[in-house]
Amino acid sequence: MCWVMPLEFEQFLSVADAVGGEAKWVFKSINPGGNIYILQPTKDRDYARIKQYRTRKAVVQQYFPNPLLIFGMPISIRAYVLVTSVSPLRAFLHSEGLVNYRHDYQRSFRKVPSRIWYFGQLRQYLAHNHGPEAAEVAFKNMQSVITQTLLVSESALAGHFGGYSANPMEGLYKCKNCFQLLGFDLIYNSSLYPMVLEVNGQPHMQVSLNEFENETTIAPEDEGWASNSIKQDAAEDMVGMLFSEQLVAMEVADALDELELNVGILGVNCLPSHEYCLTEEDLEYILDTRRETVNRGSFMQLYPSPDSEKYAILLKDLSRFAGVDMSAPKPLRAGNLRIKDILDNTIRHNTPIMHRLVSALEQVYASREIERHRFAELSPEEEEDEEEDVVGLQHQSHRLIHNAFQDVPLDEKYQRPECNDDKATMPYLSGVFTEPKLEFSPEFSPLVAEYHVAVPYDTLLIKVWAFATSCDAEARLEEKDGLARPANYSLGLGENRINFLVVDLTHTEPWVINTYTLHVYRERLTDTEPTFNPRVPHQVCSMTQDCDMRVFPTEPCGLQPIRDQSWDKYMSQHALLPPCQGGDVPGRWVMPCGECGDESSCHWSMAEWHPGRCRHEVMGRDKLQQCLTGKKVLFIGDSTNRGMMYYLMEQVNGTLTEWDKTHNIKVYNNLNNNRTSVSFAYYPQFWLQANHRPVFDKALYQLMRRSVPLKNSSDTILVVGGVHWLATHHLNVVKHSLEKEGLTGVRVIMKSLGSGFHLPVDGIHCLSQQEQHKLLVHNAGLSDFARQLGFDVVETFNVTLPRYKDFLQGKCACHFHKVRQVRGEHTATNITKRETLPPHRQYTDPGGEEEDMYGPVHYHVEGDINALYSEILLNRICELPR
């Protein structure tokens, strides 16, 4: 709702009174940079200020409640929309636009200097914090709201332009080559639904370093560059679309023939039996629509489009208000045409009447493109043979490459090199790059899709990017809508697989036409360790924190010698210690080294976690199976809990035949000869919109419902925990939920927090060392609170922190397990090995050094550190309640 003051002052007061007293209204000056006020007519002080608008010019809108906040600040969207026909409508939305951070209303919603994003960064942020589906819905909602605004405005705009006709009584004003680039300003609410704030008929398109022309603050150079790039792309794409001379008549004629609609041409073959009779103006509209669509560059179709049928109800309502009958489009039926209409072939019918026809045409075009894409995937040779039939597109201007998390100017080496228009080069990359520079094996060639490289243990992070050879293609990281700019990539121990997707940009949605893979092997400390000689004396070295992640300011870091101890003597004494009575006994990592000051002399494969004055046992499989008989173990948490669950399953069964990277609820009843059951619920579901994520108590309730029947005894174990999301209120929810369900006798085990989120990777948060220290304090408080509630605790934060560099592949650098597919008659290990070896050395590949590639598929849970705290969990499950 919007009113122009003072002309519509009384109308506004009537509506405001009907809406109610709690509604707030935004009063905005029509002058650029003018003040903005939020007022309520029901408040005396506000009403006194509102009365001045009886004579003062302003625009009034209802205040938009619950705006989407990013990093605590509201944002506004500037979308560039090109309208090339008003009636019937033809409009396009540019794929890039601006996202401005703004102050709150107390500072008149002014733009925040030095804070500007573009659409790609907003999409990435929404995908990470609300999920990819939510990001997709947010942008679809924006397209729909803009399209609906244009459709609603059609009749008013057409009538307005009629005033410019030489003879308004003879027909509407016609301007075949007219166009208008509009600037739509929108704002999202917390449910990711947008509202149009205003439509600017003359958006600022001048190239300037100052994006805040109405403000006193000068924008930084890189910010002007980002905005200028978007404006330049929009202007170049607009010119390429409007001045294209591409012939599309044959394609349009074929599409009309394919339609089931009964269509005739006025003056050519229009018969009373035809459902539609198209005028010359109608044909020009259809031809222009197709020509502009196939030459749209980075513009996206708003209307008409393959999915524009969804606006049928809106158009029907608009037609009813305007007195037009869409069910029987009389102006188009030959039997209903007047003599004047037959003689005058210059009638152009409006959107409601043309809607069904143009929507059907767009669906035909879309289905043909999908078919061409399918053949292109199956047979590249056929794609070359039919190249002349593929819709030609103007090559797109330079691509915007900008780091969403670092406000630095674009380095020349990150800029896209010159591309070409040869369609034969579309599937190829011109180069794959890393920082620091890595030597690929083999050397890069556009014709080679697989590369290998090894990096040292201390290389935790690299920057990667690639460029497509063709101007109509783009290299994107990991997925078709992934990053198309340099991006940081965390490297887990061992194999890391980085995919560069070559996407064809000449379609409404990007098509993946090729994939290049970079295999990066990050060395383990165990790869280069010396052979252990028991006859040679070794120092006993301990570690509680890494010097690069020092969260205990007063404690020593790195490897520290345990005085007056040899490795053999130390291990003999440790074996005599009693079993630990808890899973959270403070401890340290220990290992034998030639010298503690030389990490390369250490035997990391023999590293063990040793609590003070006790030891964690490794049960034999017979004992483990006996312990778990009749038990149900419920896990709720993130992927770290899931890794512990699969480790339990593999150890109790001796093999792992099922594995699923589930993000929902999963139940396994086939463990331990059907004597043990485990279930898992993923929480929290970060990819969903915040208001659509199940709350913790609901997720827990669903897990318990899927796991019934549950005994009210220690035979039911609930394991709760995650990397960083767990808080005391979650533990309170567990307690109250179990009480409500009459399950107060259930064993609850809290897995504490874990190391992770310490690398600056795109799309996820990165904790500073000070924040990691705060996390340490938070973890200690959680453990104390859990013990007060009578819960058991398995400590993982202090276990993972000293070896935080030993994470496996994953953006968060928080995964210490990895499930690998193996073939053959795999058995995890025999009982003797479980009793005598540390858990991380229990896996064997039976049947020789090579896997049986034709044997049954099994899975193995890798990861020394995950194995360690999973064994501690098994000890707590099998320990009698204290």
Beta strands, then each sheet from edge to edge (+ up, - down):
strand 1: 2-5
strand 2: 25-28
strand 3: 36-39
strand 4: 58-62
strand 5: 69-70
strand 6: 73-85
strand 7: 90-94
strand 8: 98-102
strand 9: 111-118
strand 10: 180-188
strand 11: 194-200
strand 12: 263-265
strand 13: 276-278
strand 14: 299-303
strand 15: 429-435
strand 16: 450-455
strand 17: 461-468
strand 18: 473-477
strand 19: 487-490
strand 20: 494-504
strand 21: 511-522
strand 22: 539-543
strand 23: 560-566
strand 24: 587-593
strand 25: 608-611
strand 26: 632-637
strand 27: 665-671
strand 28: 676-682
strand 29: 716-721
strand 30: 747-751
strand 31: 792-794
strand 32: 818-823
strand 33: 857-862
sheet 1: 1+ 4- 2+ 3-
sheet 2: 5+ 6- 7+ 14-
sheet 3: 5+ 6- 8+ 9-
sheet 4: 5+ 6- 10+ 11-
sheet 5: 12+ 13+
sheet 6: 15+ 17- 19+
sheet 7: 16+ 21+ 20- 18+
sheet 8: 23+ 22- 24+ 25-
sheet 9: 27+ 28- 26- 29- 30- 31-
sheet 10: 32+ 33-
end
